[in-house]
Amino acid sequence: MPRSAVLSHATRVEPSAENRVAIESLRSFAVEGGELVLRSAEGVETSLPQPLLRLLLASADDLAAGRAVLAIPAEVELTPSEVGELLGLSRPFVSRLLDQGEIPSERLPASSHRRVKLSDVLAFQERRERRSEGRRRIAGIAATAGLPY
């Protein structure tokens, strides 16, 4: 049975200018101990739990900055193509990263197909961003000191 694409079922929210003011007003809830209450059409109120409030506020920050938000469960497993789409890399390059062990993966039983945990992809992306930031800092220091880099 073919597997449906994980990213096609993810919830994607694009930023919009008309909602920016409302989204930015959510930042006032970022104060520790803040509470957000949802009210249904029937008037039933439900308080959001703190983990959901943190997720909502993090999403609101990205939307207010003009970045789209994609909601995917952290435990999901991705194909190399989906990893490439998520990271903005080609599938062959992702396959090389998997072969080199840069991103852990598992082969499906009796198959050449692989699955990659989203948490491993996010850890790789974080390492990649840290290395990139380190290189930028070194280049900045070298430039201010007048050293060739």
PyMOL commands that place a pseudoatom at each C-alpha (Angstrom):
pseudoatom trace, name=CA, resn=MET, resi=1, chain=A, elem=C, hetatm=0, pos=[0.000, 0.000, 0.000]
pseudoatom trace, name=CA, resn=PRO, resi=2, chain=A, elem=C, hetatm=0, pos=[1.535, 3.345, -0.994]
pseudoatom trace, name=CA, resn=ARG, resi=3, chain=A, elem=C, hetatm=0, pos=[2.267, 5.814, 1.753]
pseudoatom trace, name=CA, resn=SER, resi=4, chain=A, elem=C, hetatm=0, pos=[0.740, 9.275, 1.497]
pseudoatom trace, name=CA, resn=ALA, resi=5, chain=A, elem=C, hetatm=0, pos=[3.111, 12.228, 1.722]
pseudoatom trace, name=CA, resn=VAL, resi=6, chain=A, elem=C, hetatm=0, pos=[3.502, 13.571, 5.260]
pseudoatom trace, name=CA, resn=LEU, resi=7, chain=A, elem=C, hetatm=0, pos=[4.097, 17.156, 4.194]
pseudoatom trace, name=CA, resn=SER, resi=8, chain=A, elem=C, hetatm=0, pos=[0.969, 17.237, 2.043]
pseudoatom trace, name=CA, resn=HIS, resi=9, chain=A, elem=C, hetatm=0, pos=[-1.111, 16.530, 5.161]
pseudoatom trace, name=CA, resn=ALA, resi=10, chain=A, elem=C, hetatm=0, pos=[0.694, 19.070, 7.348]
pseudoatom trace, name=CA, resn=THR, resi=11, chain=A, elem=C, hetatm=0, pos=[-1.148, 22.223, 8.310]
pseudoatom trace, name=CA, resn=ARG, resi=12, chain=A, elem=C, hetatm=0, pos=[0.463, 25.211, 6.596]
pseudoatom trace, name=CA, resn=VAL, resi=13, chain=A, elem=C, hetatm=0, pos=[-0.515, 28.750, 7.555]
pseudoatom trace, name=CA, resn=GLU, resi=14, chain=A, elem=C, hetatm=0, pos=[0.645, 31.653, 5.396]
pseudoatom trace, name=CA, resn=PRO, resi=15, chain=A, elem=C, hetatm=0, pos=[1.069, 35.120, 6.912]
pseudoatom trace, name=CA, resn=SER, resi=16, chain=A, elem=C, hetatm=0, pos=[-1.387, 37.766, 5.814]
pseudoatom trace, name=CA, resn=ALA, resi=17, chain=A, elem=C, hetatm=0, pos=[-1.163, 41.534, 6.178]
pseudoatom trace, name=CA, resn=GLU, resi=18, chain=A, elem=C, hetatm=0, pos=[-4.769, 41.896, 7.342]
pseudoatom trace, name=CA, resn=ASN, resi=19, chain=A, elem=C, hetatm=0, pos=[-4.186, 39.520, 10.281]
pseudoatom trace, name=CA, resn=ARG, resi=20, chain=A, elem=C, hetatm=0, pos=[-0.805, 40.928, 11.310]
pseudoatom trace, name=CA, resn=VAL, resi=21, chain=A, elem=C, hetatm=0, pos=[-2.210, 43.349, 13.929]
pseudoatom trace, name=CA, resn=ALA, resi=22, chain=A, elem=C, hetatm=0, pos=[-4.272, 40.617, 15.593]
pseudoatom trace, name=CA, resn=ILE, resi=23, chain=A, elem=C, hetatm=0, pos=[-1.309, 38.243, 15.528]
pseudoatom trace, name=CA, resn=GLU, resi=24, chain=A, elem=C, hetatm=0, pos=[1.021, 40.820, 17.054]
pseudoatom trace, name=CA, resn=SER, resi=25, chain=A, elem=C, hetatm=0, pos=[-1.488, 41.447, 19.865]
pseudoatom trace, name=CA, resn=LEU, resi=26, chain=A, elem=C, hetatm=0, pos=[-0.974, 37.806, 20.906]
pseudoatom trace, name=CA, resn=ARG, resi=27, chain=A, elem=C, hetatm=0, pos=[2.526, 38.717, 22.057]
pseudoatom trace, name=CA, resn=SER, resi=28, chain=A, elem=C, hetatm=0, pos=[0.976, 40.258, 25.186]
pseudoatom trace, name=CA, resn=PHE, resi=29, chain=A, elem=C, hetatm=0, pos=[0.086, 36.695, 26.246]
pseudoatom trace, name=CA, resn=ALA, resi=30, chain=A, elem=C, hetatm=0, pos=[3.759, 35.761, 26.347]
pseudoatom trace, name=CA, resn=VAL, resi=31, chain=A, elem=C, hetatm=0, pos=[3.956, 36.931, 29.947]
pseudoatom trace, name=CA, resn=GLU, resi=32, chain=A, elem=C, hetatm=0, pos=[4.584, 33.934, 32.214]
pseudoatom trace, name=CA, resn=GLY, resi=33, chain=A, elem=C, hetatm=0, pos=[1.347, 32.668, 33.671]
pseudoatom trace, name=CA, resn=GLY, resi=34, chain=A, elem=C, hetatm=0, pos=[-0.720, 34.211, 30.876]
pseudoatom trace, name=CA, resn=GLU, resi=35, chain=A, elem=C, hetatm=0, pos=[-3.880, 32.413, 29.904]
pseudoatom trace, name=CA, resn=LEU, resi=36, chain=A, elem=C, hetatm=0, pos=[-5.781, 32.195, 26.648]
pseudoatom trace, name=CA, resn=VAL, resi=37, chain=A, elem=C, hetatm=0, pos=[-9.421, 31.151, 26.664]
pseudoatom trace, name=CA, resn=LEU, resi=38, chain=A, elem=C, hetatm=0, pos=[-11.349, 29.941, 23.627]
pseudoatom trace, name=CA, resn=ARG, resi=39, chain=A, elem=C, hetatm=0, pos=[-15.076, 30.589, 23.466]
pseudoatom trace, name=CA, resn=SER, resi=40, chain=A, elem=C, hetatm=0, pos=[-17.294, 28.442, 21.238]
pseudoatom trace, name=CA, resn=ALA, resi=41, chain=A, elem=C, hetatm=0, pos=[-20.313, 29.745, 19.344]
pseudoatom trace, name=CA, resn=GLU, resi=42, chain=A, elem=C, hetatm=0, pos=[-22.466, 28.365, 22.182]
pseudoatom trace, name=CA, resn=GLY, resi=43, chain=A, elem=C, hetatm=0, pos=[-20.493, 30.370, 24.759]
pseudoatom trace, name=CA, resn=VAL, resi=44, chain=A, elem=C, hetatm=0, pos=[-18.587, 27.429, 26.243]
pseudoatom trace, name=CA, resn=GLU, resi=45, chain=A, elem=C, hetatm=0, pos=[-15.128, 28.560, 27.353]
pseudoatom trace, name=CA, resn=THR, resi=46, chain=A, elem=C, hetatm=0, pos=[-12.006, 26.401, 27.397]
pseudoatom trace, name=CA, resn=SER, resi=47, chain=A, elem=C, hetatm=0, pos=[-8.610, 27.483, 28.689]
pseudoatom trace, name=CA, resn=LEU, resi=48, chain=A, elem=C, hetatm=0, pos=[-5.670, 26.466, 26.496]
pseudoatom trace, name=CA, resn=PRO, resi=49, chain=A, elem=C, hetatm=0, pos=[-3.028, 24.352, 28.253]
pseudoatom trace, name=CA, resn=GLN, resi=50, chain=A, elem=C, hetatm=0, pos=[0.424, 25.957, 28.562]
pseudoatom trace, name=CA, resn=PRO, resi=51, chain=A, elem=C, hetatm=0, pos=[2.128, 23.707, 25.940]
pseudoatom trace, name=CA, resn=LEU, resi=52, chain=A, elem=C, hetatm=0, pos=[-0.505, 24.639, 23.360]
pseudoatom trace, name=CA, resn=LEU, resi=53, chain=A, elem=C, hetatm=0, pos=[-0.228, 28.310, 24.337]
pseudoatom trace, name=CA, resn=ARG, resi=54, chain=A, elem=C, hetatm=0, pos=[3.579, 28.170, 23.821]
pseudoatom trace, name=CA, resn=LEU, resi=55, chain=A, elem=C, hetatm=0, pos=[3.061, 26.605, 20.384]
pseudoatom trace, name=CA, resn=LEU, resi=56, chain=A, elem=C, hetatm=0, pos=[0.487, 29.238, 19.456]
pseudoatom trace, name=CA, resn=LEU, resi=57, chain=A, elem=C, hetatm=0, pos=[2.748, 32.093, 20.587]
pseudoatom trace, name=CA, resn=ALA, resi=58, chain=A, elem=C, hetatm=0, pos=[5.759, 30.699, 18.712]
pseudoatom trace, name=CA, resn=SER, resi=59, chain=A, elem=C, hetatm=0, pos=[3.633, 30.381, 15.574]
pseudoatom trace, name=CA, resn=ALA, resi=60, chain=A, elem=C, hetatm=0, pos=[2.281, 33.904, 16.055]
pseudoatom trace, name=CA, resn=ASP, resi=61, chain=A, elem=C, hetatm=0, pos=[5.848, 35.278, 16.259]
pseudoatom trace, name=CA, resn=ASP, resi=62, chain=A, elem=C, hetatm=0, pos=[6.745, 33.657, 12.944]
pseudoatom trace, name=CA, resn=LEU, resi=63, chain=A, elem=C, hetatm=0, pos=[3.532, 34.783, 11.246]
pseudoatom trace, name=CA, resn=ALA, resi=64, chain=A, elem=C, hetatm=0, pos=[4.007, 38.344, 12.526]
pseudoatom trace, name=CA, resn=ALA, resi=65, chain=A, elem=C, hetatm=0, pos=[7.524, 38.277, 11.027]
pseudoatom trace, name=CA, resn=GLY, resi=66, chain=A, elem=C, hetatm=0, pos=[6.032, 37.286, 7.665]
pseudoatom trace, name=CA, resn=ARG, resi=67, chain=A, elem=C, hetatm=0, pos=[7.064, 33.623, 7.745]
pseudoatom trace, name=CA, resn=ALA, resi=68, chain=A, elem=C, hetatm=0, pos=[4.705, 30.737, 7.007]
pseudoatom trace, name=CA, resn=VAL, resi=69, chain=A, elem=C, hetatm=0, pos=[4.173, 28.136, 9.725]
pseudoatom trace, name=CA, resn=LEU, resi=70, chain=A, elem=C, hetatm=0, pos=[3.972, 24.397, 9.161]
pseudoatom trace, name=CA, resn=ALA, resi=71, chain=A, elem=C, hetatm=0, pos=[2.509, 22.107, 11.859]
pseudoatom trace, name=CA, resn=ILE, resi=72, chain=A, elem=C, hetatm=0, pos=[3.802, 18.526, 11.810]
pseudoatom trace, name=CA, resn=PRO, resi=73, chain=A, elem=C, hetatm=0, pos=[3.857, 16.029, 14.704]
pseudoatom trace, name=CA, resn=ALA, resi=74, chain=A, elem=C, hetatm=0, pos=[7.442, 15.663, 15.992]
pseudoatom trace, name=CA, resn=GLU, resi=75, chain=A, elem=C, hetatm=0, pos=[7.291, 11.836, 15.957]
pseudoatom trace, name=CA, resn=VAL, resi=76, chain=A, elem=C, hetatm=0, pos=[6.549, 11.616, 12.243]
pseudoatom trace, name=CA, resn=GLU, resi=77, chain=A, elem=C, hetatm=0, pos=[8.891, 9.746, 9.901]
pseudoatom trace, name=CA, resn=LEU, resi=78, chain=A, elem=C, hetatm=0, pos=[9.808, 11.290, 6.557]
pseudoatom trace, name=CA, resn=THR, resi=79, chain=A, elem=C, hetatm=0, pos=[11.113, 9.995, 3.260]
pseudoatom trace, name=CA, resn=PRO, resi=80, chain=A, elem=C, hetatm=0, pos=[14.406, 11.400, 1.910]
pseudoatom trace, name=CA, resn=SER, resi=81, chain=A, elem=C, hetatm=0, pos=[12.380, 13.437, -0.609]
pseudoatom trace, name=CA, resn=GLU, resi=82, chain=A, elem=C, hetatm=0, pos=[10.314, 14.973, 2.195]
pseudoatom trace, name=CA, resn=VAL, resi=83, chain=A, elem=C, hetatm=0, pos=[13.486, 15.742, 4.158]
pseudoatom trace, name=CA, resn=GLY, resi=84, chain=A, elem=C, hetatm=0, pos=[14.859, 17.503, 1.086]
pseudoatom trace, name=CA, resn=GLU, resi=85, chain=A, elem=C, hetatm=0, pos=[11.656, 19.488, 0.669]
pseudoatom trace, name=CA, resn=LEU, resi=86, chain=A, elem=C, hetatm=0, pos=[11.662, 20.482, 4.333]
pseudoatom trace, name=CA, resn=LEU, resi=87, chain=A, elem=C, hetatm=0, pos=[15.338, 21.549, 4.348]
pseudoatom trace, name=CA, resn=GLY, resi=88, chain=A, elem=C, hetatm=0, pos=[15.402, 23.018, 0.854]
pseudoatom trace, name=CA, resn=LEU, resi=89, chain=A, elem=C, hetatm=0, pos=[17.921, 20.411, -0.330]
pseudoatom trace, name=CA, resn=SER, resi=90, chain=A, elem=C, hetatm=0, pos=[17.852, 17.960, -3.224]
pseudoatom trace, name=CA, resn=ARG, resi=91, chain=A, elem=C, hetatm=0, pos=[16.919, 14.342, -2.584]
pseudoatom trace, name=CA, resn=PRO, resi=92, chain=A, elem=C, hetatm=0, pos=[20.310, 13.069, -3.853]
pseudoatom trace, name=CA, resn=PHE, resi=93, chain=A, elem=C, hetatm=0, pos=[22.122, 15.417, -1.449]
pseudoatom trace, name=CA, resn=VAL, resi=94, chain=A, elem=C, hetatm=0, pos=[19.899, 14.233, 1.416]
pseudoatom trace, name=CA, resn=SER, resi=95, chain=A, elem=C, hetatm=0, pos=[20.672, 10.629, 0.450]
pseudoatom trace, name=CA, resn=ARG, resi=96, chain=A, elem=C, hetatm=0, pos=[24.395, 11.382, 0.708]
pseudoatom trace, name=CA, resn=LEU, resi=97, chain=A, elem=C, hetatm=0, pos=[23.837, 12.940, 4.153]
pseudoatom trace, name=CA, resn=LEU, resi=98, chain=A, elem=C, hetatm=0, pos=[21.972, 9.786, 5.203]
pseudoatom trace, name=CA, resn=ASP, resi=99, chain=A, elem=C, hetatm=0, pos=[24.737, 7.533, 3.804]
pseudoatom trace, name=CA, resn=GLN, resi=100, chain=A, elem=C, hetatm=0, pos=[27.379, 9.557, 5.691]
pseudoatom trace, name=CA, resn=GLY, resi=101, chain=A, elem=C, hetatm=0, pos=[25.392, 9.351, 8.931]
pseudoatom trace, name=CA, resn=GLU, resi=102, chain=A, elem=C, hetatm=0, pos=[24.946, 13.134, 9.168]
pseudoatom trace, name=CA, resn=ILE, resi=103, chain=A, elem=C, hetatm=0, pos=[21.219, 12.455, 9.591]
pseudoatom trace, name=CA, resn=PRO, resi=104, chain=A, elem=C, hetatm=0, pos=[20.242, 9.125, 11.173]
pseudoatom trace, name=CA, resn=SER, resi=105, chain=A, elem=C, hetatm=0, pos=[17.842, 6.978, 9.162]
pseudoatom trace, name=CA, resn=GLU, resi=106, chain=A, elem=C, hetatm=0, pos=[16.377, 3.500, 9.113]
pseudoatom trace, name=CA, resn=ARG, resi=107, chain=A, elem=C, hetatm=0, pos=[15.905, 1.201, 6.163]
pseudoatom trace, name=CA, resn=LEU, resi=108, chain=A, elem=C, hetatm=0, pos=[12.515, -0.419, 5.813]
pseudoatom trace, name=CA, resn=PRO, resi=109, chain=A, elem=C, hetatm=0, pos=[12.583, -4.217, 6.192]
pseudoatom trace, name=CA, resn=ALA, resi=110, chain=A, elem=C, hetatm=0, pos=[13.448, -6.024, 2.940]
pseudoatom trace, name=CA, resn=SER, resi=111, chain=A, elem=C, hetatm=0, pos=[13.607, -2.720, 1.068]
pseudoatom trace, name=CA, resn=SER, resi=112, chain=A, elem=C, hetatm=0, pos=[16.018, -0.057, -0.077]
pseudoatom trace, name=CA, resn=HIS, resi=113, chain=A, elem=C, hetatm=0, pos=[13.639, 2.682, 1.119]
pseudoatom trace, name=CA, resn=ARG, resi=114, chain=A, elem=C, hetatm=0, pos=[14.522, 4.761, 4.160]
pseudoatom trace, name=CA, resn=ARG, resi=115, chain=A, elem=C, hetatm=0, pos=[12.631, 6.696, 6.802]
pseudoatom trace, name=CA, resn=VAL, resi=116, chain=A, elem=C, hetatm=0, pos=[13.989, 9.598, 8.808]
pseudoatom trace, name=CA, resn=LYS, resi=117, chain=A, elem=C, hetatm=0, pos=[12.595, 10.888, 12.103]
pseudoatom trace, name=CA, resn=LEU, resi=118, chain=A, elem=C, hetatm=0, pos=[11.592, 14.540, 12.018]
pseudoatom trace, name=CA, resn=SER, resi=119, chain=A, elem=C, hetatm=0, pos=[13.396, 15.069, 15.332]
pseudoatom trace, name=CA, resn=ASP, resi=120, chain=A, elem=C, hetatm=0, pos=[16.665, 13.925, 13.675]
pseudoatom trace, name=CA, resn=VAL, resi=121, chain=A, elem=C, hetatm=0, pos=[16.069, 16.310, 10.752]
pseudoatom trace, name=CA, resn=LEU, resi=122, chain=A, elem=C, hetatm=0, pos=[15.485, 19.200, 13.160]
pseudoatom trace, name=CA, resn=ALA, resi=123, chain=A, elem=C, hetatm=0, pos=[18.629, 18.315, 15.129]
pseudoatom trace, name=CA, resn=PHE, resi=124, chain=A, elem=C, hetatm=0, pos=[20.633, 18.282, 11.880]
pseudoatom trace, name=CA, resn=GLN, resi=125, chain=A, elem=C, hetatm=0, pos=[19.188, 21.667, 10.888]
pseudoatom trace, name=CA, resn=GLU, resi=126, chain=A, elem=C, hetatm=0, pos=[20.099, 23.130, 14.279]
pseudoatom trace, name=CA, resn=ARG, resi=127, chain=A, elem=C, hetatm=0, pos=[23.699, 21.847, 13.980]
pseudoatom trace, name=CA, resn=ARG, resi=128, chain=A, elem=C, hetatm=0, pos=[23.879, 23.242, 10.458]
pseudoatom trace, name=CA, resn=GLU, resi=129, chain=A, elem=C, hetatm=0, pos=[22.641, 26.662, 11.592]
pseudoatom trace, name=CA, resn=ARG, resi=130, chain=A, elem=C, hetatm=0, pos=[25.135, 26.740, 14.493]
pseudoatom trace, name=CA, resn=ARG, resi=131, chain=A, elem=C, hetatm=0, pos=[28.025, 25.948, 12.135]
pseudoatom trace, name=CA, resn=SER, resi=132, chain=A, elem=C, hetatm=0, pos=[26.824, 28.603, 9.701]
pseudoatom trace, name=CA, resn=GLU, resi=133, chain=A, elem=C, hetatm=0, pos=[26.553, 31.183, 12.492]
pseudoatom trace, name=CA, resn=GLY, resi=134, chain=A, elem=C, hetatm=0, pos=[30.075, 30.286, 13.661]
pseudoatom trace, name=CA, resn=ARG, resi=135, chain=A, elem=C, hetatm=0, pos=[31.452, 30.786, 10.146]
pseudoatom trace, name=CA, resn=ARG, resi=136, chain=A, elem=C, hetatm=0, pos=[29.676, 34.160, 9.881]
pseudoatom trace, name=CA, resn=ARG, resi=137, chain=A, elem=C, hetatm=0, pos=[31.164, 35.275, 13.210]
pseudoatom trace, name=CA, resn=ILE, resi=138, chain=A, elem=C, hetatm=0, pos=[34.666, 34.195, 12.174]
pseudoatom trace, name=CA, resn=ALA, resi=139, chain=A, elem=C, hetatm=0, pos=[34.311, 36.009, 8.843]
pseudoatom trace, name=CA, resn=GLY, resi=140, chain=A, elem=C, hetatm=0, pos=[33.084, 39.124, 10.654]
pseudoatom trace, name=CA, resn=ILE, resi=141, chain=A, elem=C, hetatm=0, pos=[36.022, 39.078, 13.079]
pseudoatom trace, name=CA, resn=ALA, resi=142, chain=A, elem=C, hetatm=0, pos=[38.465, 38.527, 10.214]
pseudoatom trace, name=CA, resn=ALA, resi=143, chain=A, elem=C, hetatm=0, pos=[36.925, 41.408, 8.244]
pseudoatom trace, name=CA, resn=THR, resi=144, chain=A, elem=C, hetatm=0, pos=[37.097, 43.860, 11.170]
pseudoatom trace, name=CA, resn=ALA, resi=145, chain=A, elem=C, hetatm=0, pos=[40.705, 42.842, 11.834]
pseudoatom trace, name=CA, resn=GLY, resi=146, chain=A, elem=C, hetatm=0, pos=[41.558, 43.302, 8.165]
pseudoatom trace, name=CA, resn=LEU, resi=147, chain=A, elem=C, hetatm=0, pos=[42.585, 39.663, 7.762]
pseudoatom trace, name=CA, resn=PRO, resi=148, chain=A, elem=C, hetatm=0, pos=[41.950, 37.767, 4.528]
pseudoatom trace, name=CA, resn=TYR, resi=149, chain=A, elem=C, hetatm=0, pos=[39.311, 35.089, 4.943]
for i in range(1, 149): cmd.bond("trace and resi %d" % i, "trace and resi %d" % (i + 1))
show_as sticks, trace
zoom trace
